[in-house]
Structures are given as structure tokens and as C-alpha cells.
Amino acid sequence: MTLSGQEFPPGPDILGEKYRQAAEHHLAGRLQDAESFYRQILQADPNHADALHMFGVLAHQLGHFQVAVECLGRAVAVRPHFAEAHYNLGNACKALGMNSRAAESYHQVLLYRGDVPEACFFAGNGFREIGDRDQAVACYRKAIGLNPGFAAALNALGGVLKDQGNTDAALEVYQQALKLQPGDAELLNSLGLIYLENNQLSQAEDTFRQGLLFKPDFPEVLSNLGLVLLEQDKVKEAIEFFERALKLRPDYPEALSNLGAAFQELGFFDSAIDRYTQALELKPDMPEIHSNMGYALQELGRLDAAVEQFQRALAIKPDYPEGLNNLGNVYKQQGRYAAAADVYHQALQLAPAHPEVHANMGALFLEQGQWDQAVAQFQRALNIRSDHPEAHLGLGLYHLLLGDLATGWRYYEWRWKTRNFIHHGQQQPAWRGERMAGQTLLLHCEQGFGDSIQFIRYIPMVREHSQARVVVFCPQPLQRLFATVAGIDYLTAQMENLPVCDCQAPLLSLPYLLGTTLENIPASVPYLVADAWRESFFRDRLQAFPGLKVGITWRGNPRHKNDRHRSMDPSGLVALCDVAGVCLVNLQKDILPQELAVFSGRPNFIDVSGMLHDFADTAAVLANLDLVLAVDTAVVHLAGAMGRRAWVMLPYVPDWRWMQHRDDSPWYPGLKLFRQQVFGSWAGCLERVVAALRLELEA
């Protein structure tokens, strides 16, 4: 710290030459030589305040903090009004964790040099370093009061106000500083971060780009501009800026972490984890990187490892609401609802106006069937941030579950803006339900196979409503099956084979675009049929087995976030083998050896899963069955779409399409629903299924 404009105050005349030489060595970085001269001076004059001061500074530089405190303490004892020594004593005390004594030293700076703006500024820095933000703000404001043009103090004040959460005041201060230094890239970076924190993405982008005009090789601004672009879903452009920042500074942990986040957005979770690992090697005490790592691990299904990363983040920064929020999300996914609620509450104690936490609390309540609490949390999130996607989507799921389809579809359109939703990548303008005679409309699948099977029913309605040529883009396992759908002009599973299209719409937006309500669901079946040759092929193989042929599945896609609720252990289905007159036909794909072993020795269990190469094969098997008995998987959608009879076993809180308090489905006339009556327990559900099956055979 220098208040007088001199780096090394002059010593007494008798030792002036030695002090000058010590200063020269010190400034040149020859610290051992400087130390030798300081010791010579202090041997001759133990109370040489300037030598004590600079020897203390040197000791601090070398990491000898206790020696620094002793020397600097002696310096201010000899010369009580020595403001520079008081400031550096405070820094040395801070390094030893002696924050109370550090604060006393910074107060001494103000006592002796409180009329000097630089002194107030340095004292503010000291208070900021020990976490006394209120004192730091007071010091910076005093410095600015003494010198209204003190840009560094304005910048520092803005930073503390931002740390306090007072972003409006910080914004005003940064704008004031920029009037003094309009081309200051550091200030523009600070201002851009405020805009970013306030979700003012357009202003943030403009500000960071302005900063790069003045300083094109500024890694922080390059990385922060990448963050803004990432928030705007401009992922590839964001990656370019992160890589530019890393080219300038390869050991830049924040940019590595941001690059990892970009890879994460693209679904490249392993690449994301690699970048986070590199970042943590450089900066292991950065909670945000641990949190990002945890999120990537969560997406890969490595939930225990994700919990560990979030806990590491919180060990570093206990007052980290985002980390608590992320930990709560993993606990929720693990079904640890009490633990999730606890950490969400902790997050809200730290940040009561955190919309993400309220939205996640709403999702937690929704998953447990606590409707009123769920809606209240979603509304709180929207009161804080009216365009919060997850809160809108949560309300959509709530209304769909309760059968209020018109309201539900409207909210459900927000799914495209949520963080975890996989975008379709189609660039054509969105179809809004208008007529398109003479034009081409692309309809594309989204989410799971079951979703696509359920909503492919809308093709004839779309064809009639739009008057367009209809192109459908679907996953490969559905292509042969969907070839039977009426109204499709061109069907492909290869992106490169798509023709030029004028507009596009995802399948699950069609109910919204066509105004579907509970009363007008297009429930005419069948709208999917099996290929006659394949149907005959499986008939020849199944007719040799006597009894009521019942197709079974017990689990869905393990990557589905609700899979732990909707799937069951196959051992629960063994009781079906004991029902006389039943022949179980396994439709479960990718069956594990331990699952197959459950049915070992059961002559009325037939495994045809090895012959099911796509859903056209599955449809051919279903056409030869008397009944399908399954959990919520694509197989029950296929059975329903074919007009086949199916009994669906549902968790306590099912997916929205099965709604509540009914044992039938308005989407599929041939389906009967068996619901869990106790959260997480299939026992009662299976007992009712077995009883119903016995009645079926007795009829």
C-alpha cells in the first residue's frame, strides 16, 4: 500500500544508504538481498519503523505471516500514525485468520489517514477481504466522497454491493464509473456480470462485446460472453468464446468449467466431466465447479457420485443456495424426499427469492401427489420470475394430471425452454395451426417411444387441418411401425433424408395446436396395425402354447427420471405364473440374466424378446396375445394404439397422461388401469391384478 506516492519511505539519514539499497533489491525481486540489508538496519536500529515495516512486508511475501505480524506490530508501536504499516499489519493478520485484529488495523488506517481517498480505498479492500462488507461499503463511499472521480473505488464498491445482492445499486455505481472511464474493459466486464445476474441477457451480451472492442484478448470477458450465449442456447458460439479464452489462458479454471457446461448442454457429459476435472485440478476449492460436475454425474445416472460432488461444494461454501438446490434435486431423484425437502428449505433460508428452488420444491410435492403445496411453490417461483420455464411446466403437468387439458397444454409448451429438455434441432419456422396448402409440414418425434406412439394418432387431423404435405421424422425402431399410419406422405428416420420443409411441429405440441380437450380426444383405434406377414410368423410360434396368452413387461427406460417409480422388480410378476390357464409371453427388451432367472422352471413363461428387433415386431406379437400386462412403457401405448386389451400397473403418482382417480384411459379404450394405493408399494396393485386375472379365466 502506498499513500504518499513513494513505494519505500525514506529512512533516517544515518542508515539512508542501506535502506536505499534494501529498497532497490526489494523492488527488483531480490528478496534475500533485501532481507540481508533490512536485518543490518534493524541490528543497528531495532526501532527503525520503515525497516520494520518493509521487513514485515517482505516476510508476508515469503509466507512468513507470524514474522510479518511481529515486525509490522513493532513498526506501528514505534510510529502509531504509520497508516501504511497498519494496513499491511491487517493483511498479515488476515493471512493468519486473525480477522478481529485485522479489522482493528484497518480502523487505524482510517483514524490516521481517513481524509485521504486512497487510504479509505485500501481500508475498504481490507474489510472486504475479511468479509466485513458493510465496513467495506462505508470505506469505498468515503473514498468516493473525497474523490468523486475515483474509478477504482467505484468499481470496488460495485463489487461489494453485488456480493451483498444489491444489484440495482451495483449497476448504478458501475454506470457512474464508466462515465469516468468509458473504455475500461474491467468495468464493462463487471457491468456485464450484473446484467447477466439480472437475466438481462441482451444488455449483458452488448456490454461484454463492447469490452472486447477495447480489449480483444481479455480472457474473462471472452468467457463471460460465452456464458451469456450459453444462456441464450447459442451453444456452439459459446464454445468458440470459451476456447478463445482458454487459448489465451490455458490454466483458466472458470473457462474450463464453462466449456464443460456447454458440452453438458449438448449432452456430451463425459466431455463435460473431463473439463470439470481439469478445472478442479487448477482450483479445487471452487464450489461452482464441483456443483457443475455433480450435475453432469447426475445426468449420467451416477447419483451417489453426484451427491459427493454437491457435498464437496457445500463443504467449501455452506451458504451456497445453488449447491443446496442441486443436492436436493439428486435426493429427489433418489427418492429421498425428506432429505430433498430439508436442503431445499436450507436453500430458501439463504435465498428466499430463489425461483429455481421454489420450482423444484413444487416438483417434489407434485411427485408425491401433494397438489396444493406443489401449485403454491410453482406460483411463488412465477411471482419471482414470471418466465420461469420449470415452474410453467410444473403447472402444466399438474393440470394435465387433473384432466384440465386445455390449460395443461398451454403450460406444457414451456418444456422447450427448460434446462433439461432435449431440443429437436429443426430450423424451420414453427407451425401454429395455420393452413399450408401446397406446402410441406415436418412433424417430428420427441421424448420417448411411448410418447411418439401416443401422438402419431394426430397425423390424419393435421393433414386435414393444414392441407399440407406431411413429412414425419421418427427414431429408427419406430419407422417400420409408423409406415402403417394413414396420412403420412414421407417417413424417414435419417435426418439427412429429410426433404425441404416449410414449417415444423413436434408431435407433443399437436394436442395444443389442435385444441384437444378431455371431451374431444381422438381416441379412435386402431391407428397402428401389425404387418400381416410378421403377425403370421409369430402366430405360428405362439399357437403351440396353450392358455390365455398374456404379454408382460416390468421396466421402462432406466434413464427416465421417473423410472424408479414406474418400474418394478420382475419377482412381483412370478405370482402370475401360478394362475392356472395363463401363458406369460415376455416382451421385456434387454432382459438381464438375473431377471430371466426369476422365471426359471416356469413352463408357462415364454421369452420372445430376442426376436423383437423393432416395434413392428412387437406389434406382430401383440396381435397374437389375449392381454398385455405391463408397467407404464411404450408396449402399453402400442397395445392401446392397436386396439388391444392391456392392463397397466401405475405408480401412486403416474405420468400425466394417465391422470387421477380413474381406471380407464380416454386415450386408449382398450386399457384398464391398476394404480398403487400406497406410495412406492406394488403389493396391493399386483394382488388386484392377480384377482382380476383369475376372474377373467373363470368368466
N, C-alpha and C positions, 0 to 999 in steps of 0.2 A: 504494500500500500504506500502511495506517495501523496502527501497533501501539499507539500511545498514546491513540488516540481523537480526535486532532486531525488535520485534513487538512493543515494547514500549520504546522509547528513555529515557535514564535516566534523572531524574530531578536534580535540584540543591541539593547540599548536605544537606542544612537545611531542605528541605522537602522530602528528598530522601526516607525515610521510608514510609511516607504517600503515595507517588507516587508508590512505590513498591507494597503496599497493594492495591491501586486502580487498578494497572495493573493486579494483581493476581485475584481480583474479576472480572474484566472485561473479562479476558481470560476464566474464569470458567463460564461465563454467568450470574454471579450475578450482574445484571446491576444496581439495586437500591443501593446496597452496593458500587459499583464503583462510581456511581453518587455522593453519600454522601462524599466520600473521595476527588473526584475532586472538589467539592464545598468547602470543607475545605481548600484545597490547594489554590484555587483561592481567597478565602476570605483573606488568609494570604498574597498572592502574586497575584494580579489581572493580572499581566503581565507574568505569568508563561506560556511560549509558549507551552511546552509539555502538560501541563494540559489542556490548552485551546484547543489544537489540539485533544486530546483524548476525552475530554468532547464533542467537536463537532462531533467526530466520533460516540460516544455513542448516542447523540441526533439524528443523522441520522438513526442509527439502530432502534431507538424508533419511527421514523417517524416524529420527530420534526424538520423539514427541515429548518425553519426560524431560530430557535435557533442554528442549526448546522452552517448555513451560518454566523451568527453573531460571534460565537466562533472561527470558522476557519479563518474568516476575521481578527479578533483580533490577532490570532496566527501569521499570515503572516505579519501583521503590526509590531508586536514585533520582528519577525525574518524573514526578507524578503527573505532570501535564503532557507527557510524551504520547500523543494520540496514536501515532503510527505503531508504537510498541504495544499499546493497549489493544489495538485491532489485531495485530499478529499474535498476541497472547491469547486473545479469544479464539483465533483459528487453531492454535496449538491445543488449547483446552478442548475444543470441539473434536479434534482428532483422537483425543483420549476418552471421549464420551462424557466429558465434564461440562455439560451444557449450561448448568446454572452459573458456573464460574465464567464460562464463555460469555454469557449474557451480561454479567457484571462488567466485563471488559468492554463490550460493545457500548454499554451505557456510559462508560468512562470516555470513550471517543466522543460521544455526543456532549458530554459535560464540558470537555475542554475545547472541542472544535465544532460545536453544534451550529456555528454561524458560517461554516464552510460547506458548500453543497457537496463537494467530493467526500468530505468526512461523513456526512449523512448518508450518502450513497453507499460507501463501504460498510458503514454500520448496518444499513439495510441488508446488504449482501450477507453479513454475518448472521443477523437474526433469521434471514431466510434459510440459511444453511442448517441452523439448529431447530428449524421448524416453527419458529415464532413468527407466523405470518402477519399477525396484527401489528407487531412492532416493526416488521419489515415495511409494511404499507405506510406506517407513520413516518419512518425514516425517508422513504422514497418521496412521499408527498412533501416533506420538509425540504428535501434537496431540490425538488421542482419549484417549490415556493421561493427558494433563494435564487434559483436559476431556471426560469420557465423554459429556456431553450435546451435543457439538459436531456438530450435524446436518450442516452444510456439509462438514465433514471426512469424515464417514461417507459422504455422497453421493459426494464426490470419490474416496474410497478404493474404493467400489464400482465406479466408472467405470474406474479403473485396473486393478482385478482383472478386470473384464470384458474390457478390452483385452488382458490377458495370457492370456485364455482360461480363467481360473479362475472359471467362472460360479457354481459352488456357493458359493465364498467370497463372491463379489459378492452373491449372493442373500441370504446371511445378514446381510451388512452393511446392505443396503438395508432388510431387515426390521427390523433394530435401529434404523435411522434413523427408520423410520415409527412406531415406538413412541414416539419423542420428538416427531414431528410427523405425526400420523396424517392430517391433511388437506392435506399438502404434495403438490400436483399434480406438481411436478418429480420428487419421489421416486417417486411412483406411476408416472410415465412411465418412469423408469429401471428400476424393478422389472418393469414390463410388458415392457420390451425384453429383460430377462433371460429371462422366461418365453417370449417369442417366439423367442429364440435357442435355447432348450432344446426348442423344438417343443411346449411346454405351452400349447397354443392356448386352451384353456378358461380357464386361470388368467390368461393374458395379456389375453384379452378382458374378463374381470371386472375386472382391475386398471385397464385403460385406461378402462373405463366408470366406475369409481369416481373416477378422476382428473377425468373430465368433470363429475361431480356437484359437485366442489369448484371447478372452473374450466371452465365450458362453452365458453368462447371460446379454448381452448388449441390452437393450430394443430398443434403437434407431436403431442399426444395424439390429436386427430382423425385425423391422417394415419396414425399408428401403429395405431390401432384399425382403420382401413381396411385396413392391411396384414394384420392378423390375420384379418379377414373374407375377404380375398382368398385367404389360405392355406387357408381353410375352404370355398373355392369359392362364397362368397356375394358374387359379383362385383358385382351391381347395388347391393347395400347398401354394399359397399366404395366404389364410385364416389361414392355420396352423401356419405360422410365425407371423401373426398379433395376433393370440390368444396366442402364446407363449410370445410375448411382453407384452400383457395385463395380463397374469398370473404373470409376474414379476412386472408389474406396472399397476394395475387396473385403476388408475386415469391418464392414458396417452392419452390425447385428440387426438393427431395425429394418434396414432394406432387405436383408436376407429373410427376416420374419415376414415382411410384407410380400416378398416374392413367393414365400411358402403359402401365404393366404390366397394369392392369385392362383397358384396351382390347385389349391384346395377348391376354389370356386369352379375350376374346370373338372373337378372330380379326380385329379391326379394326387391322391392322398399320400402315396408313398413318396413322391417327389416333394410334396409339401413337408413331410416329416424330415426328409433329408435336409431341407433348408433350415427348418427349425433347429435341428440338431447342430448344424454349423453355427447358427446364431447363438445357441446356448453355450457352445464351446468358447465363444468370444465373450459372452455376457451371461453367465449362469444365474445371476441374481435379478433377471428381468422377468417380472411376473407375467407380462403380456405374452411373451414367447411361450412360456410354459402353458398358458391358457390356450393359445393357438394350437400347440402340439396336442393338448388334451382333446380339443375339438376334432382334429384330424383322426386321432386314435378312435374317438367315439364313432366317427363316420365309417371306420373300418370294422366296427363291432368289437374293438378291443377295449371293453368298457372298464375293466379293472385298471388297465394301464392309463386310461383317460382320467380316472379318478385320482390316480397317483400324481399325474401332472397338475391337475387343478389344485390338489392339496399342496403341492410344492409352491405353486403361485401364491396361495394364501398364506403359506408359512413365511414367504418373503414380504407379502403385503396383506396383512389381515383385514385391512379396511378397503378391500377391493371388491366392489359390488358386482363387477362383470365376472370376476372369478367365481364368486359365490353363485351367481346366476348359472354359469356354465356347469358348476358342480351339481347344482340342483337338477339341471337337465339330464345329466348322466344318471343320477339317483332315480329320477322319474323313469328313465328308460329301463333301469334295472328293476323297476317295480318297488323301489324303496321309498314309498310315498311319504312316510313320516319324516325321513331324513331330508327328502327334497323340500318339503314344506318348511322345515326348520331353516335350511340355508337360504331359501327364498325370503323368509322373514328377516333373517340377518341382513340380507342384501337391501331390503326395503327400509330397515332401520338406518342404514348408511345413506341410502339414496331413495327417499320416499317417492320421488317423481321419476322413477326409472321405468319407462314403458315396457321394456323387454321383460323385466321381472314380473310385472303385473300380467302381461300376456302369457308368460309361462306358468304363472300361478293359475290363470284361467284354464290353460290346457291340462294342468294337473287335476283340477277339480272336474273338468269335463271327462277326463279319463276314468274318474271314479264315480261318475254319474251324479255329481253334486252340481246340478244345473244352475241354481240361483247364485251360488258362490262363483261359478265359472263366468256367468254373464256379468256379474259385478266387477270381476277382475278385468275382463275384456273391455268393459266400458271405462274403467279407470285408466287403462292404457290409452284408449282413444281420447279421453279427456286431456291427457298429457300430450299426445301426438296423434292428431286426427287421421293421419295417413299411415298408421302403423299396420303393416300387412298381416302379421301373425294374429293380431287382435281381430281384424276384419275376418280373416279366415276362420278363426275360432268361433266367431259368431255365426259364420256360415255353416260350419259343421253342427253347431247347436240347433239351428233352425232346420237343417236337413234331417237331423236325428228325430226331431219332433214332428216332422211331416210338413213343415211350412216351407214348401219347395220354392215358391216364388221369391221369398226373402232370402232363403238359403243360397239359391243360385247366384243372386246378385253379390252377396258377400264372398261366395266361393271363387269368383273371378279374381280375387286378390291373391290367390295361390301363386300366380305368376310373379308376384313381387316379393314373395317370402324368400328368406335366405337359403333354405334347403331345397327349393323346388328346382328340378332339372329342366332347363329351358329346351324347347324343341329345335331351335336353331333355324327355323324357317324365316326367310327375309321378306316374304310377300306381305302386302297390307292385310290387316285382319278383316275377315268377313264379319259384317254386323247384321246380317239377316236380309240384306237387300237382294233384289232380283239381279241376275247376272246372265241374261240370255246371250248366247253366243260367246261366253267367256268360260274360263276353266277355274274350278274351285278345288283347292287341295285340302283334304281332310286327313289329319294325322293322329296316330295313336299317342297316348301319353300314359304315364304311370304303369300299372301292372297289366298282365294279360287279362285278368278278370274285368278290369275297367274297360278295356277295348272291346271285349266280347259283349259287355252290357250295353255299350253305347253305339256299337256298329248298327244297331236297330234303326238309328235315325237317318240312315242313308236315303231310303225312299222319300222321307219327308223333306230332307234337304234338297234332293233332286227336284221335287215338285215345287218347293218354295222358291228356290233360287233360279230354276230354269237353266242351270249351268251344267257344263260337262264336269263330272265328278271324278277326281283322282284321289285314291286312298294310298297312304304310305303307312305300312304296318311292320311289326317285327317279323322276322323270318318264320318263327314257329306258328304264326297265325296265317301266313299267306295262302296256303292251300285251303284252309278252312274258309277264309273270307272270300275265296273265289266263288262261293255259292251264294253270296249276298246279292240281292236284287238292287239294281240302280247304280252299280259301280261301273264306270266307263274304262277305268285303267287302274290296275292294282300293282304295287311293287313293294319290295322290301329293301331295295337298294336306292340310296339317296341319289347316286349318280344316274339312275334311270328315270328320275322324275322329269316329266315334260315341263315346259314353261307354264306357270300358273299365274292367274291374275290376283287371286286372294287365297287366304288360308284360314283354317279354323281347327283347333284341337277338338277331339271327339267329346271331351267332357264339358266343353262350353256350349255344345249344341242344345241341351235342355234349356239353358238360359236364353240363347238366341231365338229359340222357337217357342218360348213361353210355357214350358212344361209345368203343370201343377199336379197335385195328387189325383185330381179328377180326370186329367187328360193324358196320363202316362201312356205312351204307345206300347201296350202290353200284348199285342197280337203275336202268338208263337205258332209254329216255329219260324224263326227268321234265319236260322242256321240249320243245315242238314248235312248228314254224312254222305260221303261218296258211296255209291251203290256197290262198287266192287270191293271196297275196303269193308263195308258193312257185311258183305257176304263172307269175306275172308275170316273175320272174327266170329261170325255165326257158326261157321264150320268147326271152329276150335272150341267154342263155349258150349255148344249144344250137347256135348258129351257129358257135361257135368250137371247132375240133377239139382233140383231145388230152386228156390227164389234167388235169382242172381242179383246180388247187392254189391255195387261198386263202392269202395271206401278210399278215403284219404284222411290223413290226420295232421298234416302240417302244410304250411304255405312257404313262401319265400323267406328264408331265415334273415335276409337283410331288411325285411319290412319291420318298421319300428314298433308295430303292434303285434309282432309275431308271437311274443311270449304269451300274449293273452289269447290269441285266436287259435294257436296250435296246441296239440295235446300229445301226451305220450301214447304210443300205439298199444301199450298194455291195456289201456282202458277199453279198447275195442275187442279184446280177446273174448269177452263175455258174449259177443255176437256169434262166435263160433259154437257156443253151447246151445244156441237156439235151433231146435230141430227143424230141418227143412230149409235152412239158409245156406247158400253158397256165396262166400265172400270173394270178390274179384278186386285185387289190389290195383289201384290206379295211381298210387303214390310214386312219383318220379324220384330218381336218385335215392332209392331206398338203401339204408345203411345195413351192414351185416347184423348189427345188434337189434335193429328193428325187425328184420326178417326172422331172426331167431325167436322173437316173441310168438310167432305163429307156427313155429316148428312142430311137426307132428300133427298138424290140423289138416285132415284130408279135404275139408270143405273150404280151404283157403287156396286161391289160385292167383299166382303172380304173373300178370301180363305186362308189367311196367317196362320190361326190356324190349317190348315190341312197339312202344309208343314213342315215335320219333318226332312227332309234332301234334298239334291239336286236331288235325284231320284224322289222325289215327285214334286219338282219344274219342272223338265224335263217333267213329265207327264202332268202338267198343260200347259206348253209351247206348247206341241204337239197339244193342242186343241185351241190355240189362233191364231188370224189372224195377230197380230202385237204385238211387245213389244216396249214400250216407256219408257225409263229409263235413269237415270244418269249413270255415269261410275261405275258399280257394277258387282259382279260376275254373276248376272242374264243376262246381255247383253253378257257376254262371253259364258254362257251356250246356249243362243239363237243362237249365231253365230256358236258355235260348233255343234249344231243340224241342222244347215242349215235353221233356222227360220228367218223370217224378223224381224229386230229390228231397231229402231231409237234411236240413242244415243245422249243425250244432254251433251256437253262437256264444261268445263270452258275455259277461254281465253287462258291459258297455260295448256294444258291437260297432262295426263300421257304420257310418251314417246311413248307408243305403238300406239297411235292414230296419231302421227306425226303432221305435219303442212300443211295448205293450201290444204286440200283435204276433200271431203265429203263422201269418201268411205274408206274401210279398206282393205288393202292387206291380212290381216289375216282372215277376215270373209266376203265372197262375199255377204251375205245377210244383211249386216249392212249399214245404212246410218247415217252420222254424221252431227249434228247440233251444231255449235260452238257459244260460246259467242262472240259478236263483240265488246263489251265494257267490260273492266276488271271488274269482280265481278257482272255483271248485267245479270240476266236470262230473263229479259223482252223481248228483241228482239228475243232471241232464242225461247222462248215459242210462240211468235207471229208467227214465221215461221213454227213451229211445228203445230199449230192450222190450219194455212192456208194450209199446206201440207195435213193435215188430211181431211180437207173439200174437197180438190181436189181428194183425194183418194176415198171418198164416192161418188163424182159426176161422177167418171170415169165409 
